[in-house]
Amino acid sequence: MHEAAAWRHVRRRGRCSRGHHTVFCVVRSNEERFGFSTTKGFSDAVCRNKARRRLREAFRHVYGDQARPMAVTGTALPESLQLDFVALCAVVRAQLVELGLTVRVVQE
């Protein structure tokens, strides 16, 4: 399966959680894979890249060890740039929990 087809498979066949700021889709896989994208609603490439980097880092911050390998796609929506990083992490955490994934314990 080609790379693009593999990610389309995750979005079409996986479980998805759509929020006001992000969209996550997950499906079981033979190996752990993560892909992050943005929608076309951003004003320019700088904003798209910033949103994608922030989403990737928030995901790394909260994603825990899973019992089985998963393929995960995350899509940043333009509204995600309005959140500070802590709030973005909380949004990502809530969506991953909704999808039944293991998240890291918050250390304050």
A tleap script that builds the chain and sets N, CA, C and O, in Angstrom:
source leaprc.protein.ff14SB
mol = sequence {
  NMET HIE GLU ALA ALA ALA TRP ARG HIE VAL
  ARG ARG ARG GLY ARG CYS SER ARG GLY HIE
  HIE THR VAL PHE CYS VAL VAL ARG SER ASN
  GLU GLU ARG PHE GLY PHE SER THR THR LYS
  GLY PHE SER ASP ALA VAL CYS ARG ASN LYS
  ALA ARG ARG ARG LEU ARG GLU ALA PHE ARG
  HIE VAL TYR GLY ASP GLN ALA ARG PRO MET
  ALA VAL THR GLY THR ALA LEU PRO GLU SER
  LEU GLN LEU ASP PHE VAL ALA LEU CYS ALA
  VAL VAL ARG ALA GLN LEU VAL GLU LEU GLY
  LEU THR VAL ARG VAL VAL GLN CGLU
}
set mol.1.N position { 0.854 -1.177 0.000 }
set mol.1.CA position { 0.000 0.000 0.000 }
set mol.1.C position { 0.900 1.241 0.000 }
set mol.1.O position { 1.875 1.307 0.748 }
set mol.2.N position { 0.572 2.202 -0.827 }
set mol.2.CA position { 1.350 3.433 -0.896 }
set mol.2.C position { 1.131 4.267 0.366 }
set mol.2.O position { 0.147 4.088 1.083 }
set mol.3.N position { 2.051 5.165 0.615 }
set mol.3.CA position { 1.998 6.003 1.824 }
set mol.3.C position { 0.682 6.764 1.941 }
set mol.3.O position { 0.035 6.709 2.987 }
set mol.4.N position { 0.279 7.464 0.902 }
set mol.4.CA position { -0.961 8.235 0.949 }
set mol.4.C position { -2.167 7.328 1.160 }
set mol.4.O position { -3.093 7.681 1.891 }
set mol.5.N position { -2.156 6.183 0.533 }
set mol.5.CA position { -3.270 5.238 0.693 }
set mol.5.C position { -3.338 4.711 2.119 }
set mol.5.O position { -4.427 4.485 2.645 }
set mol.6.N position { -2.198 4.517 2.740 }
set mol.6.CA position { -2.179 4.036 4.127 }
set mol.6.C position { -2.817 5.057 5.058 }
set mol.6.O position { -3.567 4.682 5.959 }
set mol.7.N position { -2.533 6.346 4.859 }
set mol.7.CA position { -3.125 7.378 5.722 }
set mol.7.C position { -4.609 7.563 5.428 }
set mol.7.O position { -5.391 7.835 6.339 }
set mol.8.N position { -5.006 7.417 4.159 }
set mol.8.CA position { -6.440 7.474 3.841 }
set mol.8.C position { -7.175 6.333 4.536 }
set mol.8.O position { -8.297 6.511 5.009 }
set mol.9.N position { -6.547 5.168 4.598 }
set mol.9.CA position { -7.133 4.015 5.273 }
set mol.9.C position { -7.375 4.335 6.749 }
set mol.9.O position { -8.431 3.998 7.285 }
set mol.10.N position { -6.426 4.972 7.401 }
set mol.10.CA position { -6.582 5.330 8.824 }
set mol.10.C position { -7.754 6.285 8.984 }
set mol.10.O position { -8.576 6.105 9.882 }
set mol.11.N position { -7.846 7.292 8.133 }
set mol.11.CA position { -8.923 8.274 8.267 }
set mol.11.C position { -10.293 7.681 7.941 }
set mol.11.O position { -11.293 8.059 8.552 }
set mol.12.N position { -10.346 6.755 6.981 }
set mol.12.CA position { -11.643 6.211 6.562 }
set mol.12.C position { -12.109 5.046 7.418 }
set mol.12.O position { -13.301 4.928 7.701 }
set mol.13.N position { -11.199 4.192 7.830 }
set mol.13.CA position { -11.570 2.975 8.544 }
set mol.13.C position { -11.375 3.052 10.053 }
set mol.13.O position { -11.909 2.229 10.795 }
set mol.14.N position { -10.610 4.040 10.505 }
set mol.14.CA position { -10.299 4.142 11.927 }
set mol.14.C position { -11.399 4.834 12.722 }
set mol.14.O position { -12.358 5.373 12.169 }
set mol.15.N position { -11.225 4.799 14.029 }
set mol.15.CA position { -12.114 5.553 14.918 }
set mol.15.C position { -11.623 6.989 14.940 }
set mol.15.O position { -10.420 7.235 15.032 }
set mol.16.N position { -12.551 7.943 14.855 }
set mol.16.CA position { -12.170 9.353 14.799 }
set mol.16.C position { -12.828 10.145 15.917 }
set mol.16.O position { -13.932 9.835 16.365 }
set mol.17.N position { -12.122 11.170 16.349 }
set mol.17.CA position { -12.636 12.109 17.334 }
set mol.17.C position { -12.421 13.507 16.778 }
set mol.17.O position { -11.284 13.931 16.569 }
set mol.18.N position { -13.507 14.217 16.540 }
set mol.18.CA position { -13.414 15.558 15.967 }
set mol.18.C position { -13.784 16.581 17.028 }
set mol.18.O position { -14.842 16.493 17.651 }
set mol.19.N position { -12.910 17.542 17.225 }
set mol.19.CA position { -13.166 18.635 18.159 }
set mol.19.C position { -13.144 19.965 17.415 }
set mol.19.O position { -13.063 20.002 16.187 }
set mol.20.N position { -13.218 21.061 18.178 }
set mol.20.CA position { -13.197 22.395 17.575 }
set mol.20.C position { -11.797 22.777 17.098 }
set mol.20.O position { -11.644 23.648 16.242 }
set mol.21.N position { -10.770 22.117 17.660 }
set mol.21.CA position { -9.397 22.505 17.375 }
set mol.21.C position { -8.601 21.450 16.608 }
set mol.21.O position { -7.684 21.781 15.856 }
set mol.22.N position { -8.957 20.178 16.803 }
set mol.22.CA position { -8.194 19.090 16.188 }
set mol.22.C position { -9.106 17.929 15.814 }
set mol.22.O position { -10.241 17.829 16.280 }
set mol.23.N position { -8.581 17.058 14.965 }
set mol.23.CA position { -9.252 15.806 14.600 }
set mol.23.C position { -8.205 14.703 14.712 }
set mol.23.O position { -7.099 14.833 14.188 }
set mol.24.N position { -8.558 13.616 15.399 }
set mol.24.CA position { -7.670 12.463 15.503 }
set mol.24.C position { -8.388 11.219 15.011 }
set mol.24.O position { -9.575 11.033 15.281 }
set mol.25.N position { -7.670 10.368 14.290 }
set mol.25.CA position { -8.180 9.075 13.852 }
set mol.25.C position { -7.137 8.015 14.201 }
set mol.25.O position { -5.936 8.243 14.050 }
set mol.26.N position { -7.603 6.853 14.669 }
set mol.26.CA position { -6.688 5.765 15.033 }
set mol.26.C position { -7.211 4.444 14.492 }
set mol.26.O position { -8.418 4.240 14.355 }
set mol.27.N position { -6.272 3.550 14.187 }
set mol.27.CA position { -6.598 2.196 13.760 }
set mol.27.C position { -5.438 1.302 14.189 }
set mol.27.O position { -4.290 1.746 14.225 }
set mol.28.N position { -5.732 0.059 14.511 }
set mol.28.CA position { -4.655 -0.884 14.839 }
set mol.28.C position { -3.763 -1.072 13.628 }
set mol.28.O position { -4.210 -0.993 12.484 }
set mol.29.N position { -2.485 -1.325 13.905 }
set mol.29.CA position { -1.516 -1.424 12.831 }
set mol.29.C position { -0.448 -2.451 13.191 }
set mol.29.O position { -0.365 -2.892 14.338 }
set mol.30.N position { 0.361 -2.828 12.218 }
set mol.30.CA position { 1.483 -3.729 12.484 }
set mol.30.C position { 2.633 -3.002 13.153 }
set mol.30.O position { 3.449 -3.619 13.840 }
set mol.31.N position { 2.702 -1.694 12.956 }
set mol.31.CA position { 3.751 -0.883 13.560 }
set mol.31.C position { 3.164 0.466 13.949 }
set mol.31.O position { 2.178 0.914 13.362 }
set mol.32.N position { 3.775 1.115 14.947 }
set mol.32.CA position { 3.291 2.435 15.336 }
set mol.32.C position { 3.666 3.446 14.264 }
set mol.32.O position { 4.813 3.524 13.823 }
set mol.33.N position { 2.653 4.226 13.856 }
set mol.33.CA position { 2.855 5.255 12.838 }
set mol.33.C position { 2.050 6.475 13.241 }
set mol.33.O position { 0.932 6.366 13.745 }
set mol.34.N position { 2.633 7.624 13.013 }
set mol.34.CA position { 1.971 8.874 13.364 }
set mol.34.C position { 2.080 9.836 12.191 }
set mol.34.O position { 3.148 9.977 11.595 }
set mol.35.N position { 0.991 10.488 11.866 }
set mol.35.CA position { 0.982 11.473 10.793 }
set mol.35.C position { 0.203 12.693 11.230 }
set mol.35.O position { -0.863 12.570 11.833 }
set mol.36.N position { 0.725 13.869 10.930 }
set mol.36.CA position { 0.082 15.121 11.331 }
set mol.36.C position { -0.082 16.008 10.117 }
set mol.36.O position { 0.814 16.106 9.279 }
set mol.37.N position { -1.237 16.656 10.025 }
set mol.37.CA position { -1.532 17.504 8.878 }
set mol.37.C position { -2.328 18.721 9.336 }
set mol.37.O position { -2.667 18.863 10.511 }
set mol.38.N position { -2.610 19.580 8.386 }
set mol.38.CA position { -3.445 20.749 8.652 }
set mol.38.C position { -4.504 20.834 7.561 }
set mol.38.O position { -4.380 20.215 6.504 }
set mol.39.N position { -5.538 21.605 7.833 }
set mol.39.CA position { -6.576 21.820 6.825 }
set mol.39.C position { -6.172 22.988 5.934 }
set mol.39.O position { -5.182 23.668 6.207 }
set mol.40.N position { -6.923 23.219 4.886 }
set mol.40.CA position { -6.625 24.310 3.969 }
set mol.40.C position { -7.116 25.663 4.485 }
set mol.40.O position { -6.923 26.682 3.822 }
set mol.41.N position { -7.738 25.684 5.643 }
set mol.41.CA position { -8.316 26.924 6.168 }
set mol.41.C position { -7.325 27.894 6.770 }
set mol.41.O position { -7.728 28.961 7.233 }
set mol.42.N position { -6.038 27.564 6.783 }
set mol.42.CA position { -5.042 28.462 7.345 }
set mol.42.C position { -4.710 29.572 6.360 }
set mol.42.O position { -4.841 29.409 5.147 }
set mol.43.N position { -4.279 30.703 6.904 }
set mol.43.CA position { -4.014 31.862 6.058 }
set mol.43.C position { -2.779 31.688 5.177 }
set mol.43.O position { -2.776 32.114 4.021 }
set mol.44.N position { -1.737 31.069 5.712 }
set mol.44.CA position { -0.510 30.907 4.928 }
set mol.44.C position { 0.286 29.710 5.426 }
set mol.44.O position { -0.084 29.073 6.412 }
set mol.45.N position { 1.373 29.413 4.740 }
set mol.45.CA position { 2.196 28.249 5.067 }
set mol.45.C position { 2.832 28.362 6.446 }
set mol.45.O position { 2.994 27.353 7.132 }
set mol.46.N position { 3.191 29.555 6.858 }
set mol.46.CA position { 3.800 29.740 8.180 }
set mol.46.C position { 2.840 29.286 9.273 }
set mol.46.O position { 3.241 28.581 10.199 }
set mol.47.N position { 1.591 29.681 9.169 }
set mol.47.CA position { 0.582 29.285 10.167 }
set mol.47.C position { 0.320 27.791 10.113 }
set mol.47.O position { 0.187 27.155 11.159 }
set mol.48.N position { 0.243 27.213 8.917 }
set mol.48.CA position { 0.034 25.771 8.793 }
set mol.48.C position { 1.175 24.999 9.444 }
set mol.48.O position { 0.939 24.049 10.191 }
set mol.49.N position { 2.405 25.403 9.163 }
set mol.49.CA position { 3.558 24.713 9.733 }
set mol.49.C position { 3.607 24.853 11.247 }
set mol.49.O position { 3.918 23.892 11.950 }
set mol.50.N position { 3.304 26.036 11.750 }
set mol.50.CA position { 3.294 26.260 13.194 }
set mol.50.C position { 2.242 25.381 13.868 }
set mol.50.O position { 2.512 24.768 14.901 }
set mol.51.N position { 1.056 25.320 13.290 }
set mol.51.CA position { -0.022 24.509 13.865 }
set mol.51.C position { 0.347 23.027 13.854 }
set mol.51.O position { 0.085 22.314 14.823 }
set mol.52.N position { 0.948 22.567 12.772 }
set mol.52.CA position { 1.350 21.162 12.683 }
set mol.52.C position { 2.442 20.836 13.697 }
set mol.52.O position { 2.393 19.784 14.335 }
set mol.53.N position { 3.422 21.714 13.854 }
set mol.53.CA position { 4.492 21.487 14.842 }
set mol.53.C position { 3.942 21.470 16.266 }
set mol.53.O position { 4.335 20.631 17.076 }
set mol.54.N position { 3.031 22.398 16.571 }
set mol.54.CA position { 2.441 22.451 17.917 }
set mol.54.C position { 1.620 21.191 18.202 }
set mol.54.O position { 1.691 20.637 19.299 }
set mol.55.N position { 0.846 20.741 17.218 }
set mol.55.CA position { 0.042 19.538 17.404 }
set mol.55.C position { 0.939 18.322 17.624 }
set mol.55.O position { 0.669 17.501 18.501 }
set mol.56.N position { 1.991 18.206 16.841 }
set mol.56.CA position { 2.924 17.084 16.981 }
set mol.56.C position { 3.557 17.084 18.378 }
set mol.56.O position { 3.671 16.032 19.006 }
set mol.57.N position { 3.961 18.244 18.857 }
set mol.57.CA position { 4.600 18.327 20.173 }
set mol.57.C position { 3.594 18.055 21.295 }
set mol.57.O position { 3.938 17.396 22.276 }
set mol.58.N position { 2.371 18.544 21.172 }
set mol.58.CA position { 1.339 18.265 22.176 }
set mol.58.C position { 1.041 16.767 22.218 }
set mol.58.O position { 0.862 16.193 23.292 }
set mol.59.N position { 0.990 16.147 21.057 }
set mol.59.CA position { 0.753 14.708 20.987 }
set mol.59.C position { 1.876 13.953 21.690 }
set mol.59.O position { 1.608 13.047 22.480 }
set mol.60.N position { 3.131 14.313 21.415 }
set mol.60.CA position { 4.278 13.666 22.072 }
set mol.60.C position { 4.213 13.832 23.581 }
set mol.60.O position { 4.612 12.943 24.334 }
set mol.61.N position { 3.711 14.970 24.009 }
set mol.61.CA position { 3.639 15.281 25.431 }
set mol.61.C position { 2.632 14.384 26.169 }
set mol.61.O position { 2.849 14.051 27.334 }
set mol.62.N position { 1.546 13.993 25.511 }
set mol.62.CA position { 0.482 13.260 26.212 }
set mol.62.C position { 0.338 11.791 25.817 }
set mol.62.O position { -0.258 11.021 26.570 }
set mol.63.N position { 0.858 11.381 24.671 }
set mol.63.CA position { 0.656 10.005 24.189 }
set mol.63.C position { 1.451 9.024 25.044 }
set mol.63.O position { 2.655 9.190 25.238 }
set mol.64.N position { 0.770 8.004 25.550 }
set mol.64.CA position { 1.418 6.996 26.387 }
set mol.64.C position { 1.715 5.722 25.617 }
set mol.64.O position { 1.424 5.621 24.425 }
set mol.65.N position { 2.294 4.755 26.305 }
set mol.65.CA position { 2.585 3.457 25.696 }
set mol.65.C position { 1.282 2.691 25.491 }
set mol.65.O position { 0.455 2.598 26.398 }
set mol.66.N position { 1.110 2.146 24.292 }
set mol.66.CA position { -0.103 1.407 23.957 }
set mol.66.C position { 0.162 -0.089 24.035 }
set mol.66.O position { 1.289 -0.541 23.831 }
set mol.67.N position { -0.881 -0.849 24.330 }
set mol.67.CA position { -0.760 -2.302 24.391 }
set mol.67.C position { -0.489 -2.880 23.000 }
set mol.67.O position { 0.241 -3.862 22.866 }
set mol.68.N position { -1.075 -2.274 21.969 }
set mol.68.CA position { -0.899 -2.722 20.588 }
set mol.68.C position { -0.460 -1.549 19.739 }
set mol.68.O position { -0.806 -0.407 20.044 }
set mol.69.N position { 0.296 -1.802 18.679 }
set mol.69.CA position { 0.705 -0.709 17.785 }
set mol.69.C position { -0.516 -0.061 17.129 }
set mol.69.O position { -1.478 -0.738 16.767 }
set mol.70.N position { -0.456 1.246 16.989 }
set mol.70.CA position { -1.550 2.004 16.387 }
set mol.70.C position { -1.004 2.931 15.315 }
set mol.70.O position { 0.127 3.409 15.396 }
set mol.71.N position { -1.831 3.173 14.313 }
set mol.71.CA position { -1.565 4.222 13.334 }
set mol.71.C position { -2.475 5.385 13.721 }
set mol.71.O position { -3.687 5.212 13.843 }
set mol.72.N position { -1.904 6.547 13.909 }
set mol.72.CA position { -2.643 7.711 14.399 }
set mol.72.C position { -2.436 8.872 13.434 }
set mol.72.O position { -1.309 9.176 13.047 }
set mol.73.N position { -3.540 9.517 13.050 }
set mol.73.CA position { -3.439 10.755 12.285 }
set mol.73.C position { -4.017 11.876 13.130 }
set mol.73.O position { -5.032 11.704 13.804 }
set mol.74.N position { -3.369 13.007 13.085 }
set mol.74.CA position { -3.853 14.198 13.774 }
set mol.74.C position { -3.922 15.339 12.793 }
set mol.74.O position { -2.985 15.568 12.029 }
set mol.75.N position { -5.030 16.057 12.808 }
set mol.75.CA position { -5.208 17.200 11.916 }
set mol.75.C position { -5.472 18.433 12.753 }
set mol.75.O position { -6.386 18.450 13.578 }
set mol.76.N position { -4.672 19.464 12.541 }
set mol.76.CA position { -4.855 20.735 13.235 }
set mol.76.C position { -5.822 21.605 12.445 }
set mol.76.O position { -5.672 21.771 11.235 }
set mol.77.N position { -6.798 22.151 13.124 }
set mol.77.CA position { -7.732 23.082 12.514 }
set mol.77.C position { -7.253 24.499 12.824 }
set mol.77.O position { -6.512 24.685 13.789 }
set mol.78.N position { -7.649 25.506 12.040 }
set mol.78.CA position { -7.165 26.874 12.270 }
set mol.78.C position { -7.389 27.380 13.695 }
set mol.78.O position { -6.593 28.173 14.199 }
set mol.79.N position { -8.444 26.939 14.339 }
set mol.79.CA position { -8.739 27.382 15.701 }
set mol.79.C position { -7.695 26.917 16.712 }
set mol.79.O position { -7.619 27.463 17.813 }
set mol.80.N position { -6.891 25.919 16.357 }
set mol.80.CA position { -5.888 25.402 17.285 }
set mol.80.C position { -4.820 26.435 17.609 }
set mol.80.O position { -4.196 26.358 18.667 }
set mol.81.N position { -4.596 27.396 16.726 }
set mol.81.CA position { -3.595 28.433 16.987 }
set mol.81.C position { -4.041 29.420 18.055 }
set mol.81.O position { -3.219 30.170 18.581 }
set mol.82.N position { -5.330 29.434 18.384 }
set mol.82.CA position { -5.839 30.339 19.417 }
set mol.82.C position { -5.576 29.819 20.825 }
set mol.82.O position { -5.683 30.571 21.793 }
set mol.83.N position { -5.232 28.538 20.948 }
set mol.83.CA position { -4.990 27.932 22.253 }
set mol.83.C position { -3.533 28.068 22.657 }
set mol.83.O position { -2.641 28.006 21.811 }
set mol.84.N position { -3.285 28.254 23.960 }
set mol.84.CA position { -1.903 28.157 24.413 }
set mol.84.C position { -1.541 26.674 24.469 }
set mol.84.O position { -2.410 25.811 24.338 }
set mol.85.N position { -0.260 26.383 24.664 }
set mol.85.CA position { 0.209 25.005 24.549 }
set mol.85.C position { -0.425 24.088 25.592 }
set mol.85.O position { -0.757 22.945 25.277 }
set mol.86.N position { -0.601 24.560 26.824 }
set mol.86.CA position { -1.194 23.734 27.883 }
set mol.86.C position { -2.636 23.361 27.517 }
set mol.86.O position { -3.049 22.214 27.689 }
set mol.87.N position { -3.387 24.329 27.016 }
set mol.87.CA position { -4.767 24.055 26.605 }
set mol.87.C position { -4.807 23.092 25.420 }
set mol.87.O position { -5.678 22.225 25.358 }
set mol.88.N position { -3.869 23.238 24.481 }
set mol.88.CA position { -3.810 22.322 23.342 }
set mol.88.C position { -3.522 20.901 23.821 }
set mol.88.O position { -4.118 19.945 23.325 }
set mol.89.N position { -2.614 20.760 24.779 }
set mol.89.CA position { -2.326 19.434 25.347 }
set mol.89.C position { -3.576 18.837 25.988 }
set mol.89.O position { -3.838 17.642 25.849 }
set mol.90.N position { -4.343 19.664 26.685 }
set mol.90.CA position { -5.578 19.182 27.323 }
set mol.90.C position { -6.583 18.709 26.275 }
set mol.90.O position { -7.249 17.692 26.467 }
set mol.91.N position { -6.695 19.437 25.179 }
set mol.91.CA position { -7.606 19.050 24.092 }
set mol.91.C position { -7.164 17.717 23.487 }
set mol.91.O position { -7.981 16.821 23.274 }
set mol.92.N position { -5.872 17.596 23.216 }
set mol.92.CA position { -5.339 16.358 22.637 }
set mol.92.C position { -5.550 15.202 23.598 }
set mol.92.O position { -5.973 14.123 23.183 }
set mol.93.N position { -5.262 15.413 24.875 }
set mol.93.CA position { -5.453 14.366 25.893 }
set mol.93.C position { -6.903 13.890 25.920 }
set mol.93.O position { -7.160 12.686 25.940 }
set mol.94.N position { -7.846 14.824 25.920 }
set mol.94.CA position { -9.262 14.461 25.968 }
set mol.94.C position { -9.670 13.645 24.745 }
set mol.94.O position { -10.431 12.685 24.866 }
set mol.95.N position { -9.171 14.021 23.576 }
set mol.95.CA position { -9.529 13.278 22.372 }
set mol.95.C position { -8.905 11.889 22.358 }
set mol.95.O position { -9.548 10.933 21.923 }
set mol.96.N position { -7.673 11.756 22.824 }
set mol.96.CA position { -7.043 10.438 22.867 }
set mol.96.C position { -7.751 9.527 23.861 }
set mol.96.O position { -7.920 8.337 23.596 }
set mol.97.N position { -8.163 10.067 24.995 }
set mol.97.CA position { -8.921 9.276 25.971 }
set mol.97.C position { -10.254 8.849 25.366 }
set mol.97.O position { -10.681 7.709 25.549 }
set mol.98.N position { -10.912 9.757 24.648 }
set mol.98.CA position { -12.179 9.431 23.985 }
set mol.98.C position { -12.013 8.277 22.999 }
set mol.98.O position { -12.928 7.473 22.820 }
set mol.99.N position { -10.847 8.197 22.362 }
set mol.99.CA position { -10.565 7.129 21.409 }
set mol.99.C position { -10.075 5.852 22.079 }
set mol.99.O position { -9.827 4.856 21.399 }
set mol.100.N position { -9.933 5.867 23.402 }
set mol.100.CA position { -9.532 4.674 24.135 }
set mol.100.C position { -8.030 4.442 24.173 }
set mol.100.O position { -7.587 3.327 24.449 }
set mol.101.N position { -7.243 5.466 23.905 }
set mol.101.CA position { -5.792 5.332 23.937 }
set mol.101.C position { -5.245 5.664 25.328 }
set mol.101.O position { -5.872 6.390 26.100 }
set mol.102.N position { -4.092 5.130 25.621 }
set mol.102.CA position { -3.427 5.403 26.885 }
set mol.102.C position { -2.707 6.743 26.797 }
set mol.102.O position { -2.012 7.025 25.820 }
set mol.103.N position { -2.883 7.570 27.836 }
set mol.103.CA position { -2.206 8.867 27.888 }
set mol.103.C position { -1.305 8.906 29.118 }
set mol.103.O position { -1.505 8.163 30.080 }
set mol.104.N position { -0.324 9.774 29.067 }
set mol.104.CA position { 0.596 9.924 30.184 }
set mol.104.C position { -0.070 10.671 31.330 }
set mol.104.O position { -0.960 11.499 31.132 }
set mol.105.N position { 0.391 10.351 32.538 }
set mol.105.CA position { -0.107 11.042 33.722 }
set mol.105.C position { 0.538 12.431 33.780 }
set mol.105.O position { 1.738 12.579 33.549 }
set mol.106.N position { -0.262 13.427 34.087 }
set mol.106.CA position { 0.250 14.790 34.168 }
set mol.106.C position { 1.065 14.936 35.446 }
set mol.106.O position { 0.608 14.585 36.533 }
set mol.107.N position { 2.277 15.459 35.300 }
set mol.107.CA position { 3.131 15.711 36.448 }
set mol.107.C position { 3.184 17.223 36.669 }
set mol.107.O position { 3.677 17.972 35.826 }
set mol.108.N position { 2.670 17.650 37.813 }
set mol.108.CA position { 2.631 19.104 38.080 }
set mol.108.C position { 3.689 19.497 39.053 }
set mol.108.O position { 3.807 20.674 39.395 }
savepdb mol mol.pdb
quit
